[in-house]
Amino acid sequence: MTALLTAEFRKVLSLRYWWILGIAPLLVGLFCGALTLPVMRQLEDVLGEDFAEAAAAAVGISLALALVFLFSALFGVVNTGSEFQYRTVIATFLTTRGRDRVLATKLVVATIFGLAYCLVAEVVSALTILMFGGGFSGADFGTVGAVLATGLLCAALWALIGAGLGLLTGSMTGSVLAICAWIPFGELVVSLVLHGVGLGTVAQYLPGQVTWYTLFSVVEMPDDVELAVRWPLAPLVLIFWTVLICGLGWWRTRSRDFV
C-alpha cells in the first residue's frame, strides 16, 4: 500500500493540474479579506463597532472555502477520470494485485490534496485578514477556528465526491462539466423545482446546501435565525452523499470491462 501511495503521489506531482487547481482559492483567500475590509469599515457607523473585521473575515473565508470545495472536487475528478480518458488505469490494474488497492489509494490521495488545498487557502485567508484587520476578538477567533476546522472536513469530502464521480462516469471531461454545472447552477435549479412541486424539504439535503449548513451551524446565529439542518445531521448527510458517490464509483470500476 505504501508503494502504491508513493507511486500515486509521484504521478500527481509530475503533472501540472494539482497546482493549477490550487491557484484560484489561494488568490481569493489572499485578496478577498483585504479588498472587502475598506468597504466594511465604511459601514461601521451604521452597523456597529467592530463590524468590519468580522464581516471581512466572513466574506473572505466564505468565498475562499467555496472555491476550495469546487477545486477539491475538480482535483478528485481529474485524478481519477484522467486515468480512464488516457487508459493508463489499465496498466495500473494489470501491475497491481486487485483493483481495490488502487481505488483506495486514489481516494486517499484525493483526500490529502483536498485537505492541503483547504489548509493553504485558510491560512493565507486568515493571515491576510489579521494583517489588514488587526486581529479578531476572543469570540470571533473561536468562531473562525470552528469554521476553518469544519472547512477542512468539507474540502476532504468534496475531494472524495469528485474522485467518486470520476470513477463512476469514467469520463474526466463529463465529470468536470457536471461538477462545474452542478455547484453554481444545477443544484439551484433542482432546488427551485423541488420547491415548486412541494418538496422543498428535500432540497435542503442536496450536497451543496448541506455543505453550507454544515459550516454555518458551527457559528452562533442570532435568536431569530434558525437553520433548517444543523449539527450533527448536516455533516452526516454530506458524508452520506460522499459514501454514496464513492461507493457507486468503486462498484462501477470494479465491474467495468476494460478490454
C-alpha positions as CSV (number, residue, x, y, z in Angstrom):
1,M,0.0,0.0,0.0
2,T,2.9,2.4,0.8
3,A,4.4,1.7,-2.6
4,L,1.1,2.4,-4.3
5,L,0.7,5.7,-2.4
6,T,4.2,6.8,-3.2
7,A,3.7,6.0,-6.9
8,E,0.4,7.8,-6.9
9,F,1.9,10.9,-5.3
10,R,4.8,10.9,-7.8
11,K,2.4,10.6,-10.7
12,V,0.2,13.5,-9.5
13,L,3.2,15.7,-8.7
14,S,4.7,15.1,-12.1
15,L,1.7,16.7,-13.7
16,R,0.7,20.4,-13.5
17,Y,-3.0,20.2,-12.7
18,W,-2.5,19.8,-9.0
19,W,-1.0,23.2,-8.5
20,I,-3.1,24.9,-11.3
21,L,-6.3,23.9,-9.5
22,G,-4.9,25.4,-6.2
23,I,-4.3,28.9,-7.6
24,A,-7.8,30.2,-7.7
25,P,-8.8,29.6,-4.0
26,L,-5.4,30.8,-2.9
27,L,-5.7,34.1,-4.7
28,V,-9.2,34.6,-3.3
29,G,-8.0,33.9,0.2
30,L,-5.1,36.3,-0.3
31,F,-7.0,39.3,-1.6
32,C,-10.7,39.0,-0.6
33,G,-10.3,40.0,3.0
34,A,-8.0,42.9,2.2
35,L,-10.4,44.1,-0.6
36,T,-13.6,43.8,1.5
37,L,-12.2,45.4,4.7
38,P,-12.2,49.1,3.5
39,V,-15.8,48.7,2.3
40,M,-16.9,47.1,5.6
41,R,-15.3,49.9,7.6
42,Q,-17.4,52.4,5.8
43,L,-20.5,50.7,7.2
44,E,-19.3,50.5,10.8
45,D,-21.1,53.7,11.7
46,V,-24.4,52.2,10.6
47,L,-24.0,48.6,11.6
48,G,-21.9,48.9,14.8
49,E,-18.4,48.9,16.1
50,D,-16.0,46.1,15.2
51,F,-18.3,45.1,12.4
52,A,-15.7,45.5,9.7
53,E,-13.2,42.8,10.8
54,A,-15.9,40.2,11.4
55,A,-17.6,40.9,8.1
56,A,-14.3,40.9,6.2
57,A,-13.5,37.5,7.8
58,A,-16.9,36.1,6.9
59,V,-16.7,37.2,3.3
60,G,-13.0,36.4,2.7
61,I,-13.1,33.0,4.3
62,S,-16.5,32.0,2.9
63,L,-15.5,32.8,-0.7
64,A,-12.2,31.1,-0.3
65,L,-13.9,28.0,1.1
66,A,-16.4,28.0,-1.7
67,L,-13.7,27.8,-4.3
68,V,-11.7,25.3,-2.2
69,F,-14.7,22.9,-2.3
70,L,-15.1,23.3,-6.0
71,F,-11.5,22.9,-6.9
72,S,-11.1,20.0,-4.4
73,A,-13.9,18.2,-6.3
74,L,-12.3,19.0,-9.6
75,F,-8.9,17.6,-8.4
76,G,-10.7,14.4,-7.4
77,V,-12.4,14.2,-10.8
78,V,-9.2,14.9,-12.8
79,N,-7.1,12.5,-10.7
80,T,-9.5,9.6,-11.3
81,G,-11.2,10.5,-14.6
82,S,-7.9,11.2,-16.5
83,E,-6.9,7.6,-15.9
84,F,-9.9,6.4,-17.9
85,Q,-9.5,9.1,-20.6
86,Y,-5.9,8.2,-21.3
87,R,-6.4,4.5,-20.4
88,T,-3.4,4.5,-18.0
89,V,-5.7,2.8,-15.4
90,I,-5.4,-0.5,-17.4
91,A,-1.7,-0.7,-16.9
92,T,-2.1,0.2,-13.2
93,F,-4.6,-2.6,-12.7
94,L,-2.5,-5.1,-14.6
95,T,0.6,-4.4,-12.4
96,T,-1.3,-4.3,-9.1
97,R,-2.8,-7.2,-7.2
98,G,-6.5,-6.3,-7.1
99,R,-8.4,-3.2,-8.1
100,D,-9.4,-2.3,-4.5
101,R,-5.9,-1.3,-3.5
102,V,-5.7,1.1,-6.5
103,L,-9.1,2.6,-5.8
104,A,-8.3,3.1,-2.1
105,T,-5.0,4.8,-2.9
106,K,-6.7,7.2,-5.3
107,L,-9.3,8.1,-2.7
108,V,-6.6,8.7,-0.1
109,V,-4.6,10.9,-2.3
110,A,-7.7,12.9,-3.3
111,T,-8.5,13.4,0.4
112,I,-5.0,14.6,1.2
113,F,-4.9,17.1,-1.7
114,G,-8.4,18.4,-0.7
115,L,-7.2,18.9,2.8
116,A,-4.0,20.6,1.6
117,Y,-5.9,23.0,-0.7
118,C,-8.1,24.0,2.1
119,L,-5.4,24.4,4.7
120,V,-3.3,26.6,2.5
121,A,-6.2,28.8,1.5
122,E,-7.4,29.1,5.1
123,V,-4.0,30.0,6.4
124,V,-3.5,32.6,3.7
125,S,-7.0,34.0,4.1
126,A,-6.8,34.2,7.9
127,L,-3.3,35.8,7.8
128,T,-4.5,38.4,5.3
129,I,-7.4,39.3,7.5
130,L,-5.2,39.5,10.6
131,M,-2.7,41.7,8.7
132,F,-5.3,44.2,7.3
133,G,-7.9,43.9,10.1
134,G,-5.7,44.0,13.2
135,G,-7.0,40.7,14.6
136,F,-10.1,39.1,16.0
137,S,-11.8,39.4,19.4
138,G,-11.8,36.2,21.5
139,A,-15.3,35.3,20.4
140,D,-14.6,35.9,16.8
141,F,-11.3,33.9,16.9
142,G,-13.2,30.9,18.3
143,T,-15.9,31.1,15.7
144,V,-13.4,31.5,12.9
145,G,-11.4,28.5,14.2
146,A,-14.5,26.3,14.2
147,V,-15.4,27.4,10.6
148,L,-11.8,26.6,9.5
149,A,-11.8,23.2,11.0
150,T,-15.2,22.4,9.5
151,G,-14.0,23.7,6.2
152,L,-11.2,21.0,6.2
153,L,-13.8,18.3,6.7
154,C,-16.0,19.6,3.8
155,A,-13.0,20.0,1.5
156,A,-11.9,16.4,2.1
157,L,-15.5,15.2,1.5
158,W,-15.8,17.2,-1.7
159,A,-12.5,15.8,-3.0
160,L,-13.9,12.3,-2.4
161,I,-17.1,13.2,-4.1
162,G,-15.2,14.4,-7.2
163,A,-13.0,11.3,-7.2
164,G,-16.1,9.0,-6.8
165,L,-17.8,10.8,-9.7
166,G,-14.7,10.3,-11.9
167,L,-14.7,6.6,-11.1
168,L,-18.5,6.3,-11.7
169,T,-18.6,8.0,-15.1
170,G,-15.1,7.0,-16.4
171,S,-15.0,10.4,-18.1
172,M,-12.9,13.3,-16.9
173,T,-14.5,15.8,-19.3
174,G,-18.0,14.8,-18.5
175,S,-17.4,14.8,-14.7
176,V,-15.7,18.2,-14.8
177,L,-18.6,19.7,-16.7
178,A,-21.1,18.0,-14.3
179,I,-19.3,19.5,-11.2
180,C,-18.9,22.9,-12.7
181,A,-22.6,22.9,-13.7
182,W,-24.0,21.4,-10.6
183,I,-22.3,23.5,-7.9
184,P,-23.1,27.0,-9.1
185,F,-26.3,26.4,-11.2
186,G,-27.6,22.8,-11.3
187,E,-28.4,22.5,-7.6
188,L,-30.2,25.9,-7.6
189,V,-32.4,24.8,-10.5
190,V,-33.2,21.4,-8.8
191,S,-33.9,23.2,-5.6
192,L,-36.3,25.6,-7.3
193,V,-38.1,22.7,-9.0
194,L,-38.4,20.8,-5.7
195,H,-39.9,23.8,-4.0
196,G,-42.3,24.3,-6.9
197,V,-43.7,20.7,-6.6
198,G,-44.0,21.0,-2.8
199,L,-40.8,19.0,-1.9
200,G,-38.8,22.0,-0.6
201,T,-37.7,20.0,2.5
202,V,-35.8,17.6,0.2
203,A,-33.9,20.4,-1.4
204,Q,-32.2,21.3,1.9
205,Y,-30.5,17.9,1.9
206,L,-28.8,18.4,-1.5
207,P,-25.0,18.2,-1.2
208,G,-24.2,21.9,-1.9
209,Q,-26.8,23.2,0.6
210,V,-26.0,20.7,3.3
211,T,-22.3,21.8,3.0
212,W,-23.2,25.3,3.9
213,Y,-25.5,24.1,6.7
214,T,-22.5,22.2,8.0
215,L,-20.4,25.3,8.0
216,F,-22.9,27.8,9.3
217,S,-24.2,25.5,12.1
218,V,-20.9,25.9,13.9
219,V,-21.5,29.7,14.0
220,E,-23.6,31.2,16.8
221,M,-26.6,32.6,15.0
222,P,-29.0,35.3,16.2
223,D,-32.1,34.1,18.0
224,D,-34.3,34.9,15.1
225,V,-32.3,32.8,12.6
226,E,-33.0,29.1,12.6
227,L,-31.1,26.8,10.3
228,A,-33.1,24.0,8.6
229,V,-30.3,21.5,9.1
230,R,-27.8,21.6,12.0
231,W,-25.1,19.5,13.5
232,P,-24.7,16.6,13.7
233,L,-27.3,15.9,10.9
234,A,-25.7,18.3,8.4
235,P,-22.3,16.7,8.2
236,L,-23.8,13.2,8.4
237,V,-25.9,14.0,5.3
238,L,-22.8,15.3,3.5
239,I,-20.9,12.1,4.5
240,F,-23.9,10.1,3.1
241,W,-23.6,11.8,-0.3
242,T,-19.8,11.1,-0.2
243,V,-20.2,7.4,0.7
244,L,-22.9,7.0,-1.9
245,I,-21.0,8.5,-4.8
246,C,-17.7,6.9,-3.9
247,G,-19.4,3.5,-3.3
248,L,-21.1,3.7,-6.8
249,G,-17.8,4.7,-8.4
250,W,-15.9,1.9,-6.6
251,W,-18.6,-0.7,-7.7
252,R,-18.6,0.6,-11.3
253,T,-14.8,0.5,-11.6
254,R,-14.6,-3.0,-10.1
255,S,-17.2,-4.3,-12.6
256,R,-16.1,-2.3,-15.6
257,D,-14.6,-4.3,-18.5
258,F,-11.5,-2.6,-19.9
259,V,-10.9,-4.9,-22.8
